[in-house]
Amino acid sequence: MLKSPIGRLRLLGLLEGLSLLLLVGVAVPLKYLSHDPSLVRAIGPVHGLLFLLFVLNTLRVGVEYHWRFATTTWKVLLACVVPFGTFYVDRKILAPMQRNETGS
């Protein structure tokens, strides 16, 4: 998975999506239900960093693989702002691209 730029982008998408789920599904409810914002303070910056890395790597991979912005790049970029979007884009766009790249 980590041997190709698409594989690394897929891993970043998975990590970004999981960090969003942890933030919204665990940390934020704990913040408001138990009045303890410490988990939000811990996960929030990690999620923010993963978000930025995903965006930057999407642009880098898009340029490297000559993606057309109007058909591919914008969809992958949109995925990181839509809940569960990175999981969807991984399954529908990135995984098939990686399979075609490796010939599997």
Sequence and secondary structure as in RCSB ss.txt:
>XXXX:A:sequence
MLKSPIGRLRLLGLLEGLSLLLLVGVAVPLKYLSHDPSLVRAIGPVHGLLFLLFVLNTLRVGVEYHWRFATTTWK
VLLACVVPFGTFYVDRKILAPMQRNETGS
>XXXX:A:secstr
 TTSHHHHHHHHHHHHHHHHHHIIIIIHHHHHHS  THHHHHHHHHHHHHHHHHHHHHHHHHHHTT  IIIIIHH
HHHHTTSTTHHHHHIIIIIHHHHHHHHT 
